Every structure is written in C-alpha cells, then in structure tokens.
Amino acid sequence: MNLQDKSKGLSRRHFLGGTAAAASLNILPSGSLLGQDAPSNRLNMAFIGAGGRGAANVQGCAEAGAVVHAIGDCDENRVKATRGKHSDAKFYRDWREMLEAEGDKIDAVAVSTPDHNHAVAAMAAIKMGKHVYVEKPLTLTISEARALHAEANKRGLCTQMGNTGHARDGARLTNEYVQSGSLGEISTVHCRTNRPVWPQDLVRPPAEPVPATMDWDLWIGPAEMKPYNSQIAPFKWRGYLDYGTGALGDMGAHIIDHPTWALDLGIPEKVVVEKADRDTPGAEKDTHPQSCIIHMYFAAKGERGPVHLTWFDGKYTIPRVAGMPDDKKVPDNGCVYIGSEHTMMHGSHGGNPEIIDANRSRFVAPPKTHERSPGHYKEWIDAIKSGDPSKAKSNFDVAAPLTETLLLGVIGSILGPGTELSWDAEKMTTGNAEADKWVSHNYRDGWSL
C-alpha cells in the first residue's frame, strides 16, 4: 500500500486534496480551538505513533490538559497499552485516514514515529492548520527541517519538538551560569552520550515475515521499500541510515541543545570527523558507525568568541577535567563547559549543572533570570490556548536550527573519519559533493511533503 493504493479508500489525490481543503477551513484565529467547550477550553489531539516514545507523549499531553481524541499507529501490538489507557480515543491503523476522518474535530497533532516519517506526517498536519508536536530529532534531513519550520511559521502555528529537557530547571540554570559570565569566557565544550544502546555498524539482516499486527508498507512510509526484520522494528531502527540518525541524532537533542541555547551558538560553520569507527565491511551502506568523535566549530557572535564543541559517543568519553573532585566523573550523557574562570558539567536533558574545577569554592551563583517552565507539554498546550507560539520554548524556531546542527554531524559521521564539511547555510551546501546528497530528502513514489 502507498498513497496511491485505493484498496483502503485513500488515494494520494484524495488524501492531499482532503488536507488542502482542510487547510483552507481549519486555520483558526489565535487562541480558538475546534474542540473548544467553554469553560474547559478543550484541546482535542490526534497522535501519530503511540507506542514507545509515543506512549509517553500521549500521556504527557493528557496530563497537561489535552483530550486524546484519536490515535493512529501502524503497529497494533506496539500501541496496545496506550489504547487500553485511552479507550475512548478513536483508533486508526493508517494516520492518513485518521487525519482525513478526524481533521474537523482536532486542534493539534503529535508525531512520534521513527525519524524518517516525521516530516511527511507533520507536514500533512501543518497543511491542515493543526498545531504540531514532533519527536526529536525534528526530521531525518536538513531540507525537511527547514520546510516544516517555514510552513508552520507561515501559518502562525504553535510547535514543539520532543527534547523534553529543554523545559527542566537545570536547563534554565545552565543558561544563567553561562550567560551571566560566571564561568568566564567559554571557548570549549565537550558533549557525550553512551549511546548507541542498539546495534550500529552492521549490514541489514535478512527478510522475516511481517507480523499480522503491523502494516510494514506504512511503517516504511517515504523510505525505500526494503524487507522487514524484527531487529529493525519496532526499536532498533535508530541505527539504520534509512530510518534514524544514530546516537548523535537520538541524544544530541537532549545534550547539544543546552550549550546551543546557553551560548547562542547557531549552526556550525565547519564540522570535522575525527573518529567514526567501523569493523563490518559494507555496513556503511546500511547503518551508522559504532563510535564517533566529531568536532563542530561555531563562529563568534556578539561579545562571545568562537566556540569549539566536540561530540563523543559509543566508546569515546569526555577527557577528565584537571582539579575535578575524586568522587566525581565526567558525564556518560551530558556536557562539560570549560570557561576561563570555572568549568561546569551537567547531565543529559540539562540535568544538575555543577562546578567541577579546582577553584569551585570561589564560584558565586548568579541571580535567577530565566523563567522556569510549567512543563514541556504544558508550555506547548498553553501556547496553543493563548495563541502565542513563543510560549513553547523548543518551538521550531529553536528545534529546526538545532536539528540542522545535529544532522551536519550525522552526515559527517556517515562519510567517515577525515571528513570536513564547510556549511554554507544559504546555499545548503557542505563543500563536499557526497555530503550534499544527504542534505535533502528523497522519497519513494507516492510520498512527498
């Protein structure tokens, strides 16, 4: 089945025509909701993908005040628990049918599919005038991130990416430590994850029968059709080039997010791959490397000088800091900021920033200057209800450039050690013809943005 498969009553022309019609009808004035039921101000939501992270997103949005109106998931086994908790929600195996049928009853859509489906699903919702929440990383390619960002902004929609640590108190405290100048001039940042926790550097396993509970064609979506294997779906897809963005794409949104925000880094001018380990011949055609060291160079901005950020994953770790207490260790998942006055580290999701240099006793904590979040889901829902997209602090103005940064590192790692990319953000070119092939999306027939 694809979008031209009429056996399910949903041809490509029918679906795209329906979304276009909905877009013309459902772009609402700021703060107005299709599901509005005064005085409760209901927010009706549809969820595309509701197992794994999707289950957490359904629950998070429900706890923040949204109504779980409809659920779409191509894997009936994966979504069983979520359906049990939200038995009143209408269920669809095909998210396109869900949007077609429920479009006039929903206000917002959350997309929690594997990375390769984020853009097509989110764009369909955006073109219907729906506010969107999209799991991290925002998209599989840079061109997709830019397209979603531009379309959502054009329509004045409220958006949020699923890097939930952006809302934590530790993230706001990190901003205060850095932006107050309490650490001095920061020119070096180290970031690390212990991922992957799924296999990478392997060739694609042989075909297996598709479970009766799964629509494999819909799971594949816009990617090239290849055989099903249980070592790919439902969980280990992140290691595959066709579907995921490896360790960097998975955890970078929770880790690189914080120095990017605190230092206002923007997008790197240059990316250099020092390590991208592989032992399996031919694996470079299918999967991401085992372990990486990637250098990202950011230009000076305002009163801040240039910043060199190094990413470590897999077996590579952040170097231990001189003067660090004996009972401390550098984070398995997190960051170290080396300032001219002090060195600070924190965990992933902005967790627990602390000073770790030999002069830490002299550190003076800065005043509180950043508003604390009511919660990652709630700030997005509050943004929708108030008609103010800026209330969602990881909206696409933040998420799209962050995703672009992560994907530049991912592209470099795919090409391997010694790769240097010089990013021309206006032309969207890297100075490397092979790398440029990974910048833009390329969909199979029947799928598009």
Backbone torsions as a table, in degrees:
resi	resn	phi	psi	omega
1	MET	NA	136.8	166.9
2	ASN	-138.6	-168.6	-175.0
3	LEU	-66.6	-10.4	177.4
4	GLN	-98.2	2.5	-177.5
5	ASP	-79.1	107.4	-175.8
6	LYS	-85.3	-4.5	-179.3
7	SER	-65.7	-21.6	177.1
8	LYS	-102.1	11.0	175.3
9	GLY	71.6	22.7	-175.6
10	LEU	-141.1	78.1	177.8
11	SER	-72.4	163.9	178.4
12	ARG	-59.6	-42.8	-179.8
13	ARG	-63.2	-41.9	-179.4
14	HIS	-62.8	-48.2	-176.7
15	PHE	-65.2	-49.9	-177.8
16	LEU	-67.0	-35.2	176.3
17	GLY	-65.3	-38.8	178.6
18	GLY	-65.3	-41.5	180.0
19	THR	-68.2	-34.6	178.1
20	ALA	-65.5	-42.3	178.5
21	ALA	-64.4	-41.6	179.2
22	ALA	-64.1	-38.0	180.0
23	ALA	-60.9	-36.7	-178.4
24	SER	-73.6	-21.7	-176.5
25	LEU	-99.4	-28.3	-165.9
26	ASN	-109.1	14.9	171.8
27	ILE	-81.4	110.0	-167.7
28	LEU	-98.7	156.0	172.0
29	PRO	-61.8	152.7	-178.8
30	SER	-52.3	131.3	174.8
31	GLY	85.0	-8.7	-179.6
32	SER	-90.8	144.7	-175.1
33	LEU	-129.0	138.0	176.3
34	LEU	-62.2	-37.4	-178.5
35	GLY	-87.9	13.5	-175.2
36	GLN	-62.6	130.9	179.9
37	ASP	-141.2	80.8	-174.6
38	ALA	-55.3	140.7	5.7
39	PRO	-91.9	4.9	-173.5
40	SER	-77.0	-18.4	179.5
41	ASN	53.2	58.5	-176.4
42	ARG	-60.1	142.1	173.5
43	LEU	-120.0	105.2	-179.3
44	ASN	-86.0	129.3	-176.5
45	MET	-123.2	149.2	168.9
46	ALA	-115.1	145.4	-176.3
47	PHE	-121.9	123.6	177.1
48	ILE	-102.2	104.3	-170.5
49	GLY	90.5	118.5	-175.1
50	ALA	-141.6	20.3	170.4
51	GLY	-111.1	164.0	179.4
52	GLY	60.5	-127.3	177.1
53	ARG	-60.2	-30.8	178.5
54	GLY	-60.9	-38.3	178.3
55	ALA	-62.5	-41.7	177.7
56	ALA	-64.4	-37.3	179.7
57	ASN	-70.7	-37.6	174.4
58	VAL	-59.9	-49.1	-177.6
59	GLN	-65.0	-41.8	179.9
60	GLY	-62.4	-42.9	179.3
61	CYS	-68.4	-38.3	178.9
62	ALA	-64.2	-43.9	179.9
63	GLU	-66.4	-26.1	178.9
64	ALA	-85.7	-0.4	173.0
65	GLY	114.2	1.3	178.9
66	ALA	-82.1	155.2	174.4
67	VAL	-96.3	124.4	178.1
68	VAL	-79.8	92.5	-173.5
69	HIS	-85.2	-40.2	-176.5
70	ALA	-150.4	149.3	180.0
71	ILE	-129.9	131.6	174.9
72	GLY	-122.4	124.1	179.7
73	ASP	-154.2	131.4	-176.5
74	CYS	-80.9	-4.5	-179.9
75	ASP	-119.0	97.1	-174.3
76	GLU	-65.1	-29.1	178.2
77	ASN	-71.6	-41.2	-177.4
78	ARG	-65.1	-30.6	-172.8
79	VAL	-98.5	3.5	-173.5
80	LYS	-58.4	-44.6	-177.4
81	ALA	-65.2	-41.0	180.0
82	THR	-65.4	-41.4	178.2
83	ARG	-62.8	-35.4	178.6
84	GLY	-65.2	-35.9	180.0
85	LYS	-77.2	-25.2	-176.0
86	HIS	-128.2	63.4	-172.2
87	SER	-68.3	-18.5	178.9
88	ASP	-79.7	-15.2	-178.3
89	ALA	-72.2	140.1	175.2
90	LYS	-73.5	140.0	-177.0
91	PHE	-114.2	136.7	175.4
92	TYR	-132.3	138.0	174.7
93	ARG	-74.9	-32.3	-175.9
94	ASP	-109.0	116.1	-177.0
95	TRP	-62.9	-27.5	179.9
96	ARG	-68.4	-40.1	175.3
97	GLU	-64.6	-37.4	178.7
98	MET	-62.1	-48.3	179.5
99	LEU	-63.6	-37.8	178.8
100	GLU	-63.2	-43.7	-174.7
101	ALA	-82.2	-33.9	-171.6
102	GLU	-108.3	3.9	-173.4
103	GLY	-57.2	-32.6	-178.9
104	ASP	-86.1	3.9	-178.0
105	LYS	-118.6	-3.8	-175.7
106	ILE	-118.1	152.0	180.0
107	ASP	-105.3	-28.9	-171.8
108	ALA	-149.7	158.5	-177.2
109	VAL	-134.9	136.3	172.4
110	ALA	-109.9	132.9	-177.9
111	VAL	-112.2	116.4	-176.8
112	SER	-131.2	38.1	178.1
113	THR	-82.6	174.1	164.8
114	PRO	-56.3	157.3	-169.8
115	ASP	-53.0	-38.1	-172.3
116	HIS	-68.5	-17.0	178.8
117	ASN	-98.9	-7.1	-176.3
118	HIS	-54.4	-51.4	-169.8
119	ALA	-66.7	-45.9	-176.5
120	VAL	-66.0	-39.6	-179.8
121	ALA	-70.5	-46.1	-179.3
122	ALA	-63.8	-41.4	-178.9
123	MET	-65.5	-37.1	176.7
124	ALA	-59.9	-42.7	178.7
125	ALA	-68.1	-42.5	179.7
126	ILE	-60.2	-42.9	-178.3
127	LYS	-71.0	-12.2	172.0
128	MET	-91.8	2.5	179.8
129	GLY	80.3	22.2	-178.0
130	LYS	-95.4	139.8	171.7
131	HIS	-66.6	146.2	-174.2
132	VAL	-132.9	142.4	169.6
133	TYR	-115.9	127.1	-175.9
134	VAL	-128.0	131.6	178.2
135	GLU	-59.5	161.8	178.8
136	LYS	-90.3	155.4	-16.2
137	PRO	-66.0	159.7	-171.8
138	LEU	-54.1	-43.3	-176.2
139	THR	-148.1	173.2	177.1
140	LEU	-83.7	-26.3	-178.5
141	THR	-130.3	158.9	179.6
142	ILE	-65.2	-41.4	-178.6
143	SER	-62.1	-35.8	178.3
144	GLU	-66.2	-42.7	179.7
145	ALA	-59.5	-43.2	179.9
146	ARG	-66.8	-37.6	-179.0
147	ALA	-66.2	-44.9	178.5
148	LEU	-62.9	-43.6	-179.5
149	HIS	-58.9	-48.7	-176.8
150	ALA	-65.1	-43.6	-176.3
151	GLU	-69.4	-41.7	179.5
152	ALA	-64.9	-41.6	178.6
153	ASN	-65.9	-38.9	179.4
154	LYS	-59.3	-33.8	-176.4
155	ARG	-95.4	-0.1	177.8
156	GLY	67.3	31.7	-175.4
157	LEU	-87.3	156.5	176.6
158	CYS	-92.3	127.3	-173.9
159	THR	-128.0	160.7	176.2
160	GLN	-160.2	139.2	172.4
161	MET	-101.4	153.6	-172.4
162	GLY	-82.8	36.8	171.5
163	ASN	-89.7	81.1	-167.4
164	THR	-61.1	-24.8	179.3
165	GLY	-64.8	-16.8	178.2
166	HIS	-59.8	-24.3	-177.1
167	ALA	-95.0	-6.5	-174.4
168	ARG	-75.8	155.3	179.6
169	ASP	-60.1	-35.6	179.8
170	GLY	-61.3	-34.1	177.9
171	ALA	-66.3	-41.0	179.8
172	ARG	-69.5	-37.1	178.3
173	LEU	-66.0	-39.9	176.2
174	THR	-58.5	-43.9	177.0
175	ASN	-58.1	-43.0	-178.7
176	GLU	-66.5	-43.1	178.4
177	TYR	-60.4	-44.5	-175.6
178	VAL	-75.2	-50.0	-171.4
179	GLN	-75.0	-19.9	177.3
180	SER	-75.3	-14.9	-174.6
181	GLY	84.3	6.3	-177.6
182	SER	-63.5	-24.2	178.1
183	LEU	-92.6	-5.8	-174.1
184	GLY	82.5	-161.6	179.0
185	GLU	-75.4	127.1	-180.0
186	ILE	-107.5	118.5	178.3
187	SER	-119.6	-9.2	-176.5
188	THR	-134.8	129.9	175.6
189	VAL	-133.0	135.5	174.4
190	HIS	-112.3	134.2	178.7
191	CYS	-128.7	143.6	-176.6
192	ARG	-150.1	146.4	165.3
193	THR	-130.0	149.2	174.1
194	ASN	-84.7	0.1	173.2
195	ARG	-65.7	157.8	9.8
196	PRO	-83.5	146.4	171.7
197	VAL	-104.9	6.2	172.2
198	TRP	-117.9	162.6	-177.7
199	PRO	-72.6	138.0	169.6
200	GLN	-129.6	174.4	-175.1
201	ASP	56.7	55.3	174.8
202	LEU	-144.1	156.7	175.4
203	VAL	-83.7	159.1	-176.8
204	ARG	-63.6	132.3	179.8
205	PRO	-71.5	164.3	-177.4
206	PRO	-68.7	162.6	-178.1
207	ALA	-64.5	144.5	172.0
208	GLU	-126.6	159.6	175.6
209	PRO	-62.2	139.1	177.7
210	VAL	-75.6	131.2	177.4
211	PRO	-58.8	146.1	-179.9
212	ALA	-63.4	-21.6	-178.1
213	THR	-84.7	-0.4	-175.5
214	MET	-122.0	139.1	170.4
215	ASP	-97.3	95.2	-174.2
216	TRP	-67.3	-36.6	179.9
217	ASP	-61.3	-41.2	178.9
218	LEU	-71.5	-35.8	175.7
219	TRP	-60.7	-44.2	177.9
220	ILE	-62.9	-39.4	176.5
221	GLY	54.6	-123.9	-174.5
222	PRO	-80.3	-5.8	-179.2
223	ALA	-76.3	166.4	175.7
224	GLU	-63.7	136.8	-180.0
225	MET	-68.7	121.7	176.7
226	LYS	-138.4	162.5	-172.8
227	PRO	-68.3	152.1	175.2
228	TYR	-72.9	146.4	168.4
229	ASN	-152.1	138.8	-177.0
230	SER	-67.6	-13.1	175.0
231	GLN	-84.4	1.5	175.1
232	ILE	-109.5	-55.6	179.8
233	ALA	-114.6	140.3	17.5
234	PRO	-96.8	-7.8	-168.5
235	PHE	-113.8	-39.3	-165.6
236	LYS	-88.2	14.3	179.7
237	TRP	-63.9	-22.8	-175.3
238	ARG	-59.8	-25.3	-179.0
239	GLY	-81.1	-7.7	-174.4
240	TYR	-97.1	134.7	-177.4
241	LEU	-59.5	-34.2	-176.8
242	ASP	-70.0	-25.8	-168.3
243	TYR	-122.8	-27.2	-172.9
244	GLY	-134.6	179.7	-175.3
245	THR	-122.7	20.9	173.2
246	GLY	66.6	-165.1	-176.6
247	ALA	-61.9	-40.6	-177.6
248	LEU	-66.3	-46.5	179.6
249	GLY	-66.3	-36.2	-178.6
250	ASP	-68.7	-53.7	-171.8
251	MET	-100.6	-16.2	178.9
252	GLY	-59.2	-33.7	179.6
253	ALA	-66.3	-23.3	177.6
254	HIS	-95.2	-11.7	-172.1
255	ILE	-120.1	-59.4	178.6
256	ILE	-64.7	-23.8	175.9
257	ASP	-48.6	-40.8	-169.5
258	HIS	-75.7	-47.7	172.5
259	PRO	-66.0	-32.3	176.9
260	THR	-60.3	-42.8	-179.6
261	TRP	-72.7	-52.3	-173.3
262	ALA	-64.7	-37.3	-177.3
263	LEU	-98.3	-0.6	-178.0
264	ASP	51.2	55.8	-171.9
265	LEU	-72.7	-31.6	-173.0
266	GLY	72.7	-143.8	-176.2
267	ILE	-110.3	139.5	-176.9
268	PRO	-64.5	144.0	173.2
269	GLU	-76.1	-33.0	-175.5
270	LYS	-142.8	143.9	175.0
271	VAL	-128.0	130.7	-179.9
272	VAL	-127.2	127.3	-179.4
273	VAL	-96.1	114.3	177.3
274	GLU	-86.1	-44.9	-179.5
275	LYS	-134.3	140.4	171.2
276	ALA	-154.9	83.8	-165.8
277	ASP	-74.6	135.4	174.6
278	ARG	-141.7	141.3	174.9
279	ASP	-121.6	-12.4	-172.0
280	THR	-103.5	113.1	178.3
281	PRO	-58.1	132.8	178.2
282	GLY	86.4	-8.8	-177.1
283	ALA	-66.8	-23.5	-178.7
284	GLU	-63.8	-16.0	177.6
285	LYS	-81.6	-19.3	-171.7
286	ASP	-119.4	-38.0	-168.0
287	THR	-136.0	165.5	178.2
288	HIS	-77.0	159.5	-179.7
289	PRO	-68.4	166.3	-176.7
290	GLN	-69.4	-50.1	-172.6
291	SER	-145.3	144.0	-175.1
292	CYS	-137.0	152.1	161.6
293	ILE	-127.6	119.7	-175.2
294	ILE	-129.4	130.8	179.8
295	HIS	-102.7	133.0	176.6
296	MET	-122.1	132.6	-176.0
297	TYR	-116.6	122.1	-177.0
298	PHE	-111.5	138.4	-177.1
299	ALA	-71.4	156.2	172.5
300	ALA	-59.8	150.4	-178.8
301	LYS	-149.9	125.1	-178.4
302	GLY	59.3	-127.8	179.6
303	GLU	-86.7	-5.2	179.4
304	ARG	-86.8	138.0	176.0
305	GLY	-80.2	-178.9	177.8
306	PRO	-64.1	153.0	-178.6
307	VAL	-127.2	134.2	175.5
308	HIS	-107.8	113.4	179.0
309	LEU	-108.4	129.8	178.4
310	THR	-114.6	131.2	178.9
311	TRP	-104.5	130.1	176.7
312	PHE	-121.0	136.3	171.3
313	ASP	-144.1	173.4	-178.1
314	GLY	64.4	-123.2	-175.3
315	LYS	-82.8	-9.3	-176.3
316	TYR	-89.7	137.6	-174.9
317	THR	-124.2	161.3	176.7
318	ILE	-69.3	134.4	177.6
319	PRO	-60.6	143.2	178.7
320	ARG	-68.1	141.2	-174.9
321	VAL	-87.3	136.0	176.7
322	ALA	-60.7	134.7	178.8
323	GLY	83.2	1.4	-179.6
324	MET	-67.3	137.3	179.5
325	PRO	-56.4	145.5	-176.5
326	ASP	-61.4	-29.1	-177.1
327	ASP	-88.8	6.4	177.9
328	LYS	-109.7	153.9	172.3
329	LYS	-137.0	154.1	178.9
330	VAL	-63.7	151.5	-172.6
331	PRO	-69.2	141.2	169.9
332	ASP	-68.4	-34.1	176.8
333	ASN	-136.2	105.5	-178.6
334	GLY	161.1	-159.0	-170.5
335	CYS	-135.4	153.1	168.8
336	VAL	-127.1	127.3	179.2
337	TYR	-109.1	121.7	-179.2
338	ILE	-102.3	105.5	-179.0
339	GLY	-102.2	164.9	179.9
340	SER	-69.9	-20.0	179.1
341	GLU	-108.2	-41.6	-177.0
342	HIS	-145.8	158.9	174.2
343	THR	-114.3	133.2	-177.0
344	MET	-125.3	148.0	172.2
345	MET	-133.2	158.1	171.0
346	HIS	-152.1	163.6	179.0
347	GLY	-82.7	-174.7	177.0
348	SER	-65.8	162.6	-177.7
349	HIS	59.2	24.6	178.5
350	GLY	72.2	21.2	-171.1
351	GLY	-71.6	130.5	165.9
352	ASN	48.3	64.5	175.7
353	PRO	-62.4	137.7	178.9
354	GLU	-149.4	150.5	179.7
355	ILE	-85.6	133.7	-171.4
356	ILE	-128.4	6.9	-178.1
357	ASP	-86.6	173.4	-177.0
358	ALA	-64.7	-23.3	-179.1
359	ASN	-99.5	23.1	-174.1
360	ARG	-61.1	-27.6	-179.4
361	SER	-65.5	-19.5	-179.8
362	ARG	-88.6	-6.4	-176.0
363	PHE	-67.5	134.2	176.1
364	VAL	-113.3	117.3	-178.3
365	ALA	-64.8	136.2	-179.7
366	PRO	-76.3	165.5	176.9
367	PRO	-69.7	160.0	177.5
368	LYS	-74.5	121.0	-179.2
369	THR	-124.5	-14.9	-177.9
370	HIS	-103.5	129.3	175.9
371	GLU	-62.3	134.6	177.2
372	ARG	-79.4	150.3	-174.4
373	SER	-85.6	145.7	171.5
374	PRO	-75.4	-4.7	-176.7
375	GLY	130.3	145.7	-173.0
376	HIS	-59.9	-45.1	179.7
377	TYR	-73.2	-41.7	-176.0
378	LYS	-65.9	-37.2	-179.5
379	GLU	-66.4	-33.1	176.0
380	TRP	-69.0	-45.1	179.3
381	ILE	-65.0	-38.7	175.5
382	ASP	-62.4	-37.8	177.7
383	ALA	-60.5	-44.6	-179.9
384	ILE	-63.0	-47.8	-175.2
385	LYS	-67.5	-28.8	179.6
386	SER	-93.1	-10.8	-176.6
387	GLY	72.0	26.0	-177.0
388	ASP	-122.9	95.0	-177.6
389	PRO	-58.1	-23.9	-176.6
390	SER	-71.0	-14.9	178.5
391	LYS	-69.5	-23.0	174.9
392	ALA	-87.8	109.8	-166.4
393	LYS	-80.5	-13.2	171.1
394	SER	-114.5	43.2	175.8
395	ASN	-67.6	176.5	-171.5
396	PHE	-66.5	-18.1	172.5
397	ASP	-61.9	-30.4	177.1
398	VAL	-93.1	-45.8	-171.2
399	ALA	-69.3	-38.0	-177.0
400	ALA	-67.0	-48.4	176.9
401	PRO	-64.2	-37.0	177.1
402	LEU	-62.6	-44.8	177.7
403	THR	-61.1	-39.8	177.7
404	GLU	-59.4	-42.7	177.5
405	THR	-61.3	-48.6	-179.8
406	LEU	-59.9	-43.9	-175.6
407	LEU	-69.7	-29.2	173.4
408	LEU	-62.5	-41.4	175.7
409	GLY	-64.8	-40.9	178.7
410	VAL	-62.2	-45.4	179.3
411	ILE	-59.4	-45.4	178.2
412	GLY	-58.7	-42.3	-178.4
413	SER	-66.3	-33.4	178.3
414	ILE	-64.0	-39.5	-179.3
415	LEU	-76.3	-25.0	170.2
416	GLY	105.2	178.6	-176.2
417	PRO	-57.7	142.4	179.7
418	GLY	88.8	-8.8	179.3
419	THR	-68.1	133.9	173.7
420	GLU	-125.2	128.0	178.7
421	LEU	-116.9	127.3	174.2
422	SER	-108.7	107.1	-168.3
423	TRP	-85.2	119.4	170.5
424	ASP	-99.7	98.9	-173.0
425	ALA	-65.2	-31.3	-179.4
426	GLU	-71.3	-44.6	-179.0
427	LYS	-87.8	-12.1	-176.6
428	MET	56.9	49.5	177.2
429	THR	-128.4	154.2	-174.4
430	THR	-109.1	-7.0	-172.1
431	GLY	80.8	7.6	-178.9
432	ASN	-136.9	113.9	-173.5
433	ALA	-60.7	-37.8	179.0
434	GLU	-67.3	-40.7	178.8
435	ALA	-64.5	-38.2	-177.8
436	ASP	-60.5	-25.0	179.2
437	LYS	-66.3	-21.5	-178.1
438	TRP	-94.1	-3.2	-175.5
439	VAL	-75.8	-35.6	-174.0
440	SER	-112.0	154.0	179.9
441	HIS	-76.6	154.5	178.3
442	ASN	-146.1	105.9	-170.3
443	TYR	-101.7	153.3	174.4
444	ARG	-72.7	163.6	-175.2
445	ASP	-56.8	138.1	178.2
446	GLY	96.4	-6.8	-179.2
447	TRP	-125.5	140.0	177.0
448	SER	-164.6	171.2	172.2
449	LEU	-84.2	NA	NA
